[in-house]
Amino acid sequence: MDIQTVTVWIKISVFFYLLTVLAIVDIIRKDFGTIGKKALWGMIAIVPFIGWLVYLIFGFRKGKKQKAGDSTPNRDR
């Protein structure tokens, strides 16, 4: 392999890595109702190359953003 091919593969890898990190950060910041659901979305998001896309299509709108300064999940009591 020449240096150009290696450079292209590195750029593609970094791109997918950043998308995965963004999906995980979004999962951490949202409340999905239970820890189990949050963990499930986290495991889906870390699947190489397609996990972030599955999360974006199916899970992105499922979670609710927590209010600023609220460290506890939003639950009806």
Helices and strands as residue ranges (DSSP letters): H 3-29, E 30-31, H 35-45, H 51-54, I 55-59, E 64-65
